C-alpha cells in the first residue's frame, strides 16, 4: 500500500514546487482536483514527470452529480467527468472518485423525503455509471464509486450498496472507493465490510473520525489496514482530510509518520 494526498492550502501553488513538496512529506502519489487537471494539463503532466510523482486519481472538479435531481446538471456532470477521465488516461492516472451526490439531500435532515423513489434513484445511477463506464473503458481508467455517510448523501451510504450497483450494471470499469471517515459512521465492522467487497475495491481514502488528519482523533486504523492486507489490496491510501492545528505542515508530516507506523505494525512496509 502506498500513500497519496489531495492538495492542501499550505502546499506551494506552482505544480512543480507542489509535487516536490508532496514527495518531501513522504507521499508517493497525488490525488488532483479534476478541474485543475483539465485546466492545467500540460503543466501538471510536466510537473508530475519532473518530480517523479504520479497523479493517480482525481476527486471533484466537475459540476453536476451522477445522481443529480436536475437532469441538465446530471448530464453536465457526466460530460465533465468524461473530460477528466480523458486527461487521466493521457497522464497515466488510475481513475476518478465520484459519489452519487454530495450535500444534495439527506433523509436524516428535514424534509427527510426525497423527490425520487429508491427505484428511480437506482435507475438514474445505473444510467450515469453506464455512460461513464464506457468512457473509462476507452481511456483505460476507472470510476471509483464512493459511499458517503447518511448526513452528506442518502443514495449510497455503505460499501455493500455500491457493490450491488456495480454487479447489477455489470460495469467492468467501476470499482469501489472505501473512505475510512464515512465507514466509521456507516459500517458496523470496517474490516468485515472491506473484506466483503474485496473483488470490487479499487481505492481508499483515509481521515480520522473528525475528518482531520489521521492520528488526530479516535479512529483505530489497524483493523481496516489489516483487512486490506489480508485481501491483497496494493493500491493507494489517499489522505482526504483537513489539518487541525498549527503549524499545519508539521501536523501533516506527523500524520504521515503515524500512518506509516500503523502500516509497519501490520507488516506492510
C-alpha positions as CSV (number, residue, x, y, z in Angstrom):
1,X,0.0,0.0,0.0
2,X,1.2,3.5,-0.9
3,X,0.3,6.9,0.4
4,X,-1.2,9.7,-1.7
5,X,-2.6,13.1,-0.8
6,X,-5.0,15.7,-2.1
7,X,-4.0,19.3,-2.3
8,X,-3.8,21.5,0.9
9,X,-3.8,25.3,1.4
10,X,-0.3,25.2,2.7
11,X,1.2,23.4,-0.3
12,X,3.0,25.6,-2.9
13,X,0.8,26.8,-5.7
14,X,3.2,26.1,-8.6
15,X,2.7,22.4,-9.5
16,X,6.4,21.6,-9.8
17,X,7.0,23.0,-6.3
18,X,3.8,21.4,-5.1
19,X,4.8,17.9,-6.3
20,X,8.4,18.3,-4.9
21,X,6.9,19.3,-1.6
22,X,4.4,16.4,-1.5
23,X,7.2,13.9,-2.2
24,X,9.3,15.5,0.5
25,X,6.4,14.9,3.0
26,X,6.7,11.2,2.3
27,X,3.8,10.7,-0.2
28,X,4.2,8.6,-3.3
29,X,1.3,10.0,-5.4
30,X,-1.1,12.9,-5.8
31,X,-4.9,13.0,-6.0
32,X,-5.8,16.0,-8.0
33,X,-8.9,18.2,-8.3
34,X,-10.4,17.3,-11.7
35,X,-10.8,20.9,-12.8
36,X,-7.1,21.6,-12.0
37,X,-6.1,18.6,-14.2
38,X,-8.2,19.7,-17.2
39,X,-7.3,23.4,-17.0
40,X,-3.6,22.9,-16.3
41,X,-3.0,19.6,-18.1
42,X,0.4,20.3,-19.7
43,X,1.8,22.0,-16.5
44,X,0.5,19.1,-14.3
45,X,1.9,16.5,-16.7
46,X,5.4,18.1,-16.8
47,X,5.5,18.6,-13.0
48,X,4.5,15.0,-12.4
49,X,7.3,13.7,-14.7
50,X,9.9,16.1,-13.3
51,X,9.1,15.2,-9.6
52,X,8.5,11.5,-10.3
53,X,5.2,11.8,-8.5
54,X,2.3,10.2,-10.4
55,X,-1.1,11.8,-10.5
56,X,-3.0,8.6,-9.7
57,X,-6.5,9.8,-9.1
58,X,-8.8,12.8,-9.4
59,X,-11.5,13.8,-7.0
60,X,-14.1,16.5,-7.6
61,X,-13.7,19.3,-10.1
62,X,-17.0,18.9,-12.0
63,X,-20.5,20.5,-11.8
64,X,-23.4,18.1,-11.5
65,X,-23.8,14.8,-9.7
66,X,-24.3,11.4,-11.3
67,X,-27.5,11.2,-9.1
68,X,-28.5,14.8,-9.5
69,X,-32.2,15.6,-9.3
70,X,-31.7,18.2,-12.1
71,X,-31.3,16.3,-15.4
72,X,-29.3,19.1,-17.0
73,X,-26.9,19.2,-14.1
74,X,-26.6,15.4,-14.2
75,X,-25.8,15.4,-17.9
76,X,-23.3,18.3,-17.4
77,X,-21.6,16.3,-14.6
78,X,-21.2,13.3,-16.8
79,X,-19.7,15.3,-19.6
80,X,-17.2,17.0,-17.3
81,X,-16.2,13.7,-15.6
82,X,-15.7,12.2,-19.1
83,X,-13.3,15.0,-19.9
84,X,-11.4,14.4,-16.6
85,X,-11.2,10.7,-17.4
86,X,-9.6,11.5,-20.8
87,X,-7.0,13.7,-19.2
88,X,-6.3,11.0,-16.6
89,X,-5.9,8.4,-19.3
90,X,-3.3,10.6,-21.1
91,X,-1.3,11.2,-17.9
92,X,-1.4,7.6,-16.8
93,X,-3.8,8.1,-13.9
94,X,-5.9,5.3,-12.5
95,X,-9.4,6.9,-12.1
96,X,-11.7,9.4,-10.6
97,X,-13.6,9.3,-7.3
98,X,-17.3,10.1,-7.6
99,X,-20.2,9.8,-5.1
100,X,-23.8,9.6,-6.1
101,X,-24.1,13.2,-4.8
102,X,-22.8,15.4,-2.0
103,X,-24.8,17.8,0.1
104,X,-27.9,17.5,-2.2
105,X,-30.2,15.7,0.2
106,X,-30.2,13.7,3.4
107,X,-33.0,11.5,4.8
108,X,-31.6,12.4,8.3
109,X,-32.4,16.1,7.9
110,X,-35.8,17.8,7.0
111,X,-37.7,17.4,4.9
112,X,-36.5,13.7,5.0
113,X,-38.5,12.5,2.0
114,X,-36.5,12.8,-1.3
115,X,-38.3,13.7,-4.6
116,X,-37.5,10.3,-6.2
117,X,-38.3,6.8,-5.2
118,X,-35.5,4.3,-4.4
119,X,-36.1,2.6,-7.8
120,X,-35.9,5.9,-9.6
121,X,-32.6,6.7,-7.8
122,X,-31.2,3.3,-8.8
123,X,-32.2,3.8,-12.5
124,X,-30.6,7.2,-12.6
125,X,-27.3,5.9,-11.0
126,X,-27.2,2.9,-13.3
127,X,-27.7,5.2,-16.4
128,X,-24.9,7.6,-15.3
129,X,-22.5,4.8,-14.4
130,X,-23.2,3.0,-17.7
131,X,-22.2,6.1,-19.7
132,X,-19.1,6.7,-17.6
133,X,-18.1,3.1,-17.7
134,X,-17.9,3.3,-21.5
135,X,-15.5,6.3,-21.3
136,X,-13.5,4.6,-18.6
137,X,-13.1,1.5,-20.8
138,X,-12.0,3.8,-23.7
139,X,-9.5,5.7,-21.6
140,X,-8.2,2.7,-19.6
141,X,-9.3,4.3,-16.3
142,X,-11.7,3.5,-13.5
143,X,-14.7,5.1,-11.9
144,X,-14.3,4.9,-8.1
145,X,-17.8,4.9,-6.7
146,X,-17.8,6.4,-3.2
147,X,-20.4,5.7,-0.4
148,X,-20.8,8.8,1.8
149,X,-22.3,9.0,5.3
150,X,-26.0,9.4,5.8
151,X,-25.7,13.1,6.5
152,X,-23.9,14.0,3.3
153,X,-25.9,11.9,0.9
154,X,-28.7,9.4,1.0
155,X,-28.3,7.2,-2.1
156,X,-25.1,5.2,-1.4
157,X,-24.0,5.0,2.2
158,X,-22.5,1.6,2.5
159,X,-19.9,-0.4,0.5
160,X,-22.4,-3.2,0.0
161,X,-24.8,-0.9,-1.9
162,X,-22.0,0.3,-4.2
163,X,-21.1,-3.3,-4.8
164,X,-24.8,-4.2,-5.7
165,X,-24.9,-1.4,-8.2
166,X,-21.7,-2.5,-9.9
167,X,-22.9,-6.0,-10.1
168,X,-26.3,-5.1,-11.4
169,X,-24.8,-2.9,-14.1
170,X,-22.1,-5.4,-14.9
171,X,-19.7,-2.5,-15.1
172,X,-16.2,-3.6,-16.0
173,X,-14.5,-0.3,-15.1
174,X,-16.4,0.8,-12.0
175,X,-14.9,0.0,-8.6
176,X,-15.5,1.0,-5.0
177,X,-13.6,3.5,-3.0
178,X,-13.7,2.9,0.7
179,X,-13.4,6.1,2.8
180,X,-12.5,5.4,6.5
181,X,-14.3,8.6,7.7
182,X,-17.6,7.6,6.1
183,X,-17.1,3.9,7.1
184,X,-16.6,4.9,10.7
185,X,-20.1,6.2,10.7
186,X,-21.9,3.7,8.4
187,X,-20.1,0.3,8.7
188,X,-20.6,-1.8,11.8
189,X,-17.3,-3.5,11.4
190,X,-15.0,-1.9,8.9
191,X,-12.7,-4.9,8.5
192,X,-15.6,-7.2,7.6
193,X,-17.1,-4.6,5.2
194,X,-13.8,-4.2,3.4
195,X,-13.4,-8.0,3.1
196,X,-16.9,-8.4,1.7
197,X,-16.2,-6.1,-1.3
198,X,-12.6,-7.2,-1.9
199,X,-13.4,-8.1,-5.6
200,X,-14.6,-4.6,-6.3
201,X,-12.3,-2.5,-4.1
202,X,-10.1,-0.2,-6.1
203,X,-9.2,2.8,-4.0
204,X,-9.1,4.1,-0.3
205,X,-9.4,7.4,1.4
206,X,-8.3,8.0,4.9
207,X,-9.0,10.6,7.6
208,X,-9.6,10.4,11.3
209,X,-13.1,10.2,12.9
210,X,-13.4,14.1,13.0
211,X,-12.3,14.4,9.3
212,X,-9.0,15.8,10.3
213,X,-5.6,14.2,9.6
214,X,-5.1,10.6,10.7
215,X,-3.8,10.3,14.2
216,X,-5.7,13.4,15.4
217,X,-8.8,11.7,16.9
218,X,-10.0,8.2,18.0
219,X,-10.3,6.1,14.8
220,X,-8.4,2.8,15.1
221,X,-6.9,2.3,11.6
222,X,-5.2,-1.1,12.4
223,X,-8.3,-3.4,11.8
224,X,-9.0,-1.8,8.5
225,X,-5.4,-1.8,7.4
226,X,-5.1,-5.5,8.4
227,X,-8.2,-6.3,6.4
228,X,-6.7,-4.5,3.4
229,X,-3.5,-6.5,3.8
230,X,-5.4,-9.8,4.1
231,X,-7.4,-9.2,0.9
232,X,-4.3,-8.3,-1.0
233,X,-5.1,-4.6,-1.6
234,X,-2.0,-3.0,-3.1
235,X,-3.5,0.3,-4.1
236,X,-3.2,3.8,-2.6
237,X,-4.3,5.2,0.7
238,X,-5.2,8.8,-0.2
239,X,-5.3,11.4,2.6
240,X,-8.7,13.3,2.3
241,X,-8.8,15.4,5.4
242,X,-8.4,18.9,6.8
243,X,-5.4,19.6,9.1
244,X,-6.0,20.7,12.7
245,X,-3.6,22.9,14.5
246,X,-0.6,24.9,13.7
247,X,1.9,24.7,12.1
248,X,-0.2,22.7,9.6
249,X,2.9,21.5,7.8
250,X,4.3,19.8,10.9
251,X,0.9,18.3,11.9
252,X,0.5,16.8,8.4
253,X,4.1,15.4,8.4
254,X,3.4,13.8,11.8
255,X,0.2,12.2,10.4
256,X,2.2,10.6,7.6
257,X,4.6,9.2,10.1
258,X,1.7,7.9,12.2
259,X,0.1,6.1,9.2
260,X,3.5,4.6,8.2
261,X,3.9,3.4,11.8
262,X,0.4,1.7,11.6
263,X,1.3,0.0,8.3
264,X,4.6,-1.2,9.8
265,X,2.7,-2.7,12.8
266,X,0.7,-4.9,10.5
267,X,3.8,-5.9,8.5
268,X,3.4,-3.6,5.5
269,X,6.5,-1.5,4.7
